């Protein structure tokens, strides 16, 4: 996986991830990354800008091994809070959800049936490196449901068709917040298996929010209720 930017690479290093290759452009670099045991390459500004995904690159790129985490690898807290994303297709949305997960200290983000590469450089960029600080598991919905049922973790489905608002539910116990895409929402699988369905009040003419915004609202309501 390709990781670009001083801050993102530094966050990955601090989380215990180490690159295979570290590339820099001395003409662009203003801060140094030292002490990395990896192949190091220097290129000129023109070459770096062709490799970069950013409009104003800071001169750092790294190639990291993709972390492989399974459901069984997760170490959950006493009252876990999880995010389940189903069929998310936009890198920016998944990256923003990962930033929320990091900020709210969510136990893990479980990605079901993704339509985007979780380790796409644009996901990494949108997450601001949070993809390294939050456990991320890719698997199918059936495996996730079995995992949750075995641990008595309730499933909360976010859907505009729900009758209850998200602020009217008790979100303090073990909980997995399931969200889908803006266009299609959650599949019948998750809507039928959810322990509770909630909606976010929509007072205007548009009937849904961006999935990352919806996720943040519900997750932070859970954080508020838990007294963090």
N, C-alpha and C positions, 0 to 999 in steps of 0.2 A: 504494500500500500504506500502511496505517495503522500507525504506530509510536508506542507509548505508553511514557512513562517517561524521566526525565532520563538515567539510565545508558544505556539503549538508544539514545536519540537521540544522545548524546555519542559512543558507540562508532561509530555510523553516520557521524557527521561526521569522526571521526578516521580512518576507513577510506576517506574520499574521496567519500562520498555526501552529497548536498545536498537538503534538502526543498523542495517547492514551497510548502507552507504550514506555518506553525508556530503552534500554538494554545496558550494558557496561561490558567490561572485564578489571578490574583494572590493570592487567598485561600488557595490550596493550595501555592503555590510557596515552597520554602525555598532552592533553588539556582538560579542564573541561567544561561541559555544566551544567550551574546552573539555578535555578529559574524556572524549568519547572514543571507545575502542571500536572503530569501524573504518572501512575504506573511506578515504577522504579525497574529494576531487574539487579542483578549482576551475571555474570557467569564466570567460569574459562576460561583460554585461549583455551583449547582444545575444549570446547563446543562452544565458540564463533567462532572459525575457521571453525567449521562444519556448522554454520549458515551463515557465510560470503560468499559473492559473489566475494570477492577480493583476490588476491594473498597475499597482505600485508595489512591486515585490521588494522584500527587505533583504534579499540575497541569500536566503537559506532554504534548502530543500533536503529531504531525507527519505530514504526508502526503508520502511519498517516491515518486519514479518507481520502478517495478519494474525491477531490474537484469536485463538479458537476456544470459546467458552461454551460448555454444555449446561443444561439445566441442573445436572447433578453437581456441577462445580460451584454453584451459587451458595454463598454463605449469607443466610437471611437473618435479619434482626428479629427480636422477640415479637414485634408487631410489624411485619414487613409491609412496605408500600412499593408496589410494582407498577410499571407501565407496560401495557401490551399495545403494540401498533400492528394493525392488519392492513397489508397491501398498500402501504405508503409508497407513493411514486415520485415525490419531489425531494431531491437531496436537501434543499433548504429547510423543508418542514421537518425531516428526520433530524437534521442537525440542530434545529431549534428545540426540538423535544429533548434531545440529549443535554442541551444547555440547561433546560428546566430541571431535568433529572439530577444533574450535578448540583444545581443551586438548592434543590429541595432535599438533597441527600436520599434520593430514591434508591432502593436496594438493587434494582436492575431494570433494564429495558429489554423486553422480549419482543423480537421482531418476527412476526408471522407472515409467511407468504409475501415477502417483499417484492416490490416492482422496481426497486432501485438497489444498486450495489451499496451495501451498508458502509463499505470502505472506499467509496468514491471520494476523490479529493474534495469535491464540493460539499459532501457530508462532513468531512473532517473540518473544512473551513467554516461551515455554518455552525458547527458545534463548538468552535473556538478551542478544540482540543479535548472537549469533554468526553469524546468517544474513548479516551484513555483512562478517564477517572471513574466512569460508570460501567459496571459489567453489562455487556451487550451479548444477548444470545439470539441466534437465528434458528428457528425451528418451525414445525407446522402446528396448526391450531389444536389438533387432537392431542398431541404430546403435551402441550402447555396446559390444557384443561385437566389432563390426568395428573400432572405435576401439582396444580393448584388444589384439586380435590383431595389429594393425599395429605396436603398440609393445611386443610381447612381454611384456605384463603378465598374470601368472597370475590366474585367478579362484578364489577360495576361497569355497565355499558353506557357510553355517552351516545345519545341519539335524540334528534329533534322530535321524534314521535313519542317520547316518554311523557308521562303525566306529572311526575315529581321533579322539582328543581333540585339541582345538585346541593344547594345549601341546606336543604331540608332533610338530608340523610346523615346518619351517623357514620363517619368515615374514619373512626379511630382504631378499629380492629384490623387484623390482617386483610389487605385489600389489593386487588389488581384492577387498575383503571384501563379499560379497553377502549381504544379509539380507532376509527377507520378513516377513509378518505372523504374529502368534502363532497365529491360528486356522488359516491355510492354509499358512504357510511359503512357501518359494520355489516358483515354478512349475516345471514340467517343463523349460521352456526353460533356466533357469539350472542346474538340477540336472544336466541332460544335458550342458551345455557347460562345467561347472566342471572345473578342472584337479585340484582336491582338494576333498573334503568333510570337514567336521569337526563334532564335537559338543562340547557343554559337559556335563560330568558332572552328572547329576541324581540325587541320593541320596535324595530324599524321594518323595512320592507324586505330585507335580505333574511333568508331563513337559516343561515348557518354561519359559523365563524371559521377562520382558518384552523386546521386541525392542531397546529402547534399552540395557538392561542387557547383553544378549548381545553387542551391537555393541561396547560399551565394553570388555568382557572381552577379546574377540579383538583389538581394535585396540591395547589396552595391552599385550597379550602381544607383538604386533609391535613396539611401541615399546621394550619391554624387551629383546627380542632384538637390536634395532638399536643398543642402547647409548645411547639418548637419556636 
